[in-house]
């Protein structure tokens, strides 16, 4: 391999690396915006994301209030785990509707 060929290869690799880094930065920014939107929309839940040992990133939400037998009977979950922010948002919308249908026990 000549110096010119090696230089061209390094330049191409450098361009690809920059593109990958830029895409990763956009993805992280998107996750941050999604996380902020979810937290602002569903304040009754502690919301975050975490990876598992296999490398899958899970979006998780945990209900801040205690889960009573009445809530469980209505279908409310204490902890929710989904593979993406959109699926978590859909589930949280449903869970929030369920929370508002249960009458508090006096």
C-alpha positions as CSV (number, residue, x, y, z in Angstrom):
1,X,0.0,0.0,0.0
2,X,1.4,3.4,-1.0
3,X,1.4,6.4,1.3
4,X,-1.3,8.0,-0.9
5,X,-3.5,5.0,-0.6
6,X,-3.0,4.8,3.2
7,X,-3.7,8.5,3.5
8,X,-6.9,8.1,1.5
9,X,-8.0,5.2,3.7
10,X,-7.3,7.2,6.9
11,X,-9.3,10.2,5.5
12,X,-12.2,8.0,4.7
13,X,-12.2,6.3,8.1
14,X,-11.9,9.8,9.8
15,X,-15.0,11.0,7.8
16,X,-16.9,7.9,8.8
17,X,-15.9,8.3,12.5
18,X,-17.1,11.9,12.5
19,X,-20.4,10.9,10.9
20,X,-20.9,8.2,13.6
21,X,-20.1,10.6,16.4
22,X,-22.4,13.2,15.0
23,X,-25.3,10.7,14.7
24,X,-24.6,9.5,18.3
25,X,-24.8,13.1,19.5
26,X,-28.1,13.7,17.8
27,X,-29.4,10.4,19.3
28,X,-28.4,11.4,22.8
29,X,-29.9,14.8,22.3
30,X,-33.2,13.2,21.2
31,X,-33.2,10.9,24.2
32,X,-32.7,13.9,26.5
33,X,-35.6,15.7,24.9
34,X,-37.8,12.7,25.1
35,X,-36.9,12.1,28.7
36,X,-37.7,15.8,29.5
37,X,-41.0,15.6,27.7
38,X,-42.0,12.4,29.5
39,X,-41.0,13.8,33.0
40,X,-43.0,17.0,32.4
41,X,-46.0,15.3,31.0
42,X,-46.2,12.6,33.7
43,X,-45.1,14.1,37.0
44,X,-46.6,11.3,39.0
45,X,-43.9,8.9,37.7
46,X,-40.2,8.7,38.2
47,X,-39.0,8.3,34.6
48,X,-35.6,7.3,33.3
49,X,-33.8,4.8,31.1
50,X,-31.2,2.1,31.8
51,X,-29.4,-0.6,29.9
52,X,-29.6,-4.2,30.7
53,X,-26.7,-6.7,30.5
54,X,-27.6,-7.7,26.9
55,X,-27.2,-4.0,25.8
56,X,-30.9,-3.2,25.4
57,X,-31.8,0.3,26.5
58,X,-35.1,0.2,28.5
59,X,-37.3,3.2,29.3
60,X,-38.6,2.8,32.8
61,X,-41.2,4.6,34.9
62,X,-42.1,4.0,38.6
63,X,-45.2,5.4,40.2
64,X,-44.4,7.8,43.0
65,X,-47.5,7.0,45.1
66,X,-48.1,3.7,46.9
67,X,-50.1,1.2,44.8
68,X,-53.2,0.3,46.8
69,X,-55.2,-2.9,46.2
70,X,-57.8,-0.7,44.5
71,X,-55.2,0.6,42.0
72,X,-54.0,-2.9,41.3
73,X,-57.6,-4.1,40.8
74,X,-58.0,-1.2,38.3
75,X,-54.9,-2.4,36.4
76,X,-52.4,0.2,37.6
77,X,-48.8,-1.0,37.6
78,X,-46.1,0.3,40.0
79,X,-43.3,-0.2,37.5
80,X,-43.4,0.0,33.7
81,X,-40.5,-0.9,31.3
82,X,-40.6,-0.4,27.5
83,X,-38.1,-0.5,24.7
84,X,-38.6,3.1,23.5
85,X,-39.9,6.4,24.7
86,X,-43.0,6.3,22.5
87,X,-44.1,3.0,23.9
88,X,-43.6,4.2,27.4
89,X,-45.6,7.4,26.7
90,X,-48.5,5.3,25.4
91,X,-48.4,3.1,28.4
92,X,-48.2,6.0,30.8
93,X,-51.1,7.7,29.1
94,X,-53.2,4.6,29.7
95,X,-51.9,4.2,33.3
96,X,-52.7,7.8,34.0
97,X,-56.3,7.3,32.8
98,X,-56.6,4.3,35.1
99,X,-55.3,6.3,38.0
100,X,-58.0,8.9,37.5
101,X,-60.8,6.3,37.4
102,X,-60.0,4.9,40.9
103,X,-61.9,6.6,43.7
104,X,-59.9,7.1,46.9
105,X,-61.0,5.0,49.8
106,X,-62.2,7.3,52.7
